[in-house]
Amino acid sequence: MLEYAKRELARIDKDNDGMQDRINNQILEIIEKFSKQGHSDFSASYALSILERLLRFKPITPLTGEDDEWNEVYEKNGLIHCQNRRCSSVFMDKDKHGNIIHCEDIDAYVVSDNGGITWFSSGRFRKTVTFPYTPPTHAEKIYIEYIGNECEVITDKPDRIKALYERKIKEFEVV
């Protein structure tokens, strides 16, 4: 495993300030430690799935929505705006009696309006959360196309995505 990692990391272009070398060495330290733990294929996959979630600041058990998971961020117009302590991308609005008005994960979706060339987050596409909730490790990709001032979701239309990509890549090449 360590030799494979060394060969792969060697393929990354080097930078002038040595940062890539430092990162490579740090990664190799982690891989060396992991490879000495004697994992089977199953336990390695299990450990990696937990490790990835933790490194991405994603909880390893579902969010419950209980009061101890929330920080009150501010209050405005009778609504208390809260942020989840276990997953900072999850926000909730509740009334003064503690009733949940709305809860959403602002990182659950990423959007592309150019066929997947670039991706961004959008206030128009937020995942409504109900509890228990397990935030995704990776955002779900949503493809959209603007027709005039209107936005149409085309995620389930691969031919439209491809045509949009080809049209937009030509526009980028002109610039």
N, C-alpha and C positions, 0 to 999 in steps of 0.2 A: 504494500500500500504506500509506504513512504517513498520508494523509488519511483513509482508511478506518479505520485504527487510532484516530486522534484522535476520529472520530465515535463509534466504539464505546466507547472509554474514557470519553467525556463522558457516557454513559448510566449510569455507575456513580454511586451516591449518594455525595456528599461527606461526609467526617467532620469533626469539629470541630478536630482537631489537625493537619490538613493532610497526614496520612500518605498518603491516597489520591492526592493531587496529586503527592507525591514518587514514589510507586510508578508512577503514570501516566507521569511524565517519564522515569523510568528505563527503563520498557518502550519508550517512544517512541525513546529513544537506541539501544536494541538493534535495533528495527525499522528505524530510519534506516540504521544500519550494515549490516544484512542486505540492505536494498533496494538499496544501492549496490554490492553484490558481483556483480551481473550474473548471477544464477542463472537457468537455464531452469526450467520446471516440474519436470523430472526432478531436476536437481541441488538445487533448493530443497527438494523432498520428502525427498531423501536427507539433506541437511544437517540438516533439521528432525528427522528420525528419530534421528539421532545426537545432536543437541543435546538433545532431550528426554530421552534415556536418561542423558546425562551430568548434566543438571540434576537428575534424580531419583536420582542416585548409583547408576545401574544400569550394569553393564559393557556395553561395545559388542561384545565377543567372548565366546563361551561360557566359563563357568568350567570349569577343567580338573580341579579337585580335587587338584592337585599340592601338595606340602608348602609351597612358597613362597607359597601363597594364604591360609595360615591363621595366626591368632594363637591360642595356647593361653590360654584364659580361666581355667580352674581344673581341678583334678583331684579326683575324689570317687569312692569305692568302686571304685577300679581303672579308672575311665573318665576319659579326658582330654576335656574339653569345649572345643571350638574355634569361633571365629567367622571367617568369610571376610573377608579384607582387601579384596577387590574388591567385595563385596556384603554389607553388614553384616546383612542379614536372613537369611543362610544360616549355619546352625550344624551342627556335626558332633560326634558322639561317637566316639572311637576307643579301642581297648584299648592297653595299654602296649607292644604290638608294632607299633602303627601301623595295625592293621586297622580299617577303618571299620565301626562297629556300626550307626550310624544317621546320616542327614543329612537336614535339612529346611529349607525356606524358610518363615519365619514370616509373611511378607507376601504370599504368593502368593494367598491367599484372603481375602475379606471376607464376613461373614455377616450376614443380616438375618432376624430372627424376627418381623417385622411387615410383611411384604410389600414391603420396600424403602423404608420411611419413614426408617429409620436403619440404619447399618452398623457392624459392629465386627469386631475380630480375635478369634479363639478358639483356645485350645489344643487343642480337639477337632478343628479343621480346619487341618491343616498339610500342606503339599505335601512328600512324600518326594522327595528329590533323588538323581538318578544323573548321572554325568558322562560326556560334557560336558553342561553345563546352562546354558541361557540364561534368567535370571530374567525374568518378564514385566514389561513397562513398567507395566501396570495390573493390579491384583489381579482374579482371577476372582471373580464374584459367586455366592454360594451362598445360596439361600433355604431356610429351615427352618421347620417348624411343630412346636410342642410339643403333643403329645396326652398329657395327663396328665404323667407324668415322663419320657416318651420323646420323643426328637427325631427327626423324619422330614425327610429332604432332599426338597424339592418343586421344585427348580430346573427340572425338565423338565415341570412341571404348571402352565401359565399360568393355568388357571381357579382352581386352589387359591391361587396367589399373589394373584390379583385379589381373591378372596373374603377372604383373610387381610388384605390391605391395607385393604379397605373396612371390615372389622370393627375393625381396630386404629385407623384414622383416626377412627372414631366414638368409640372409647375416649379418644383424645387430645383430642377436641373437648369431651368431658364435663369433663375436668380443667381 
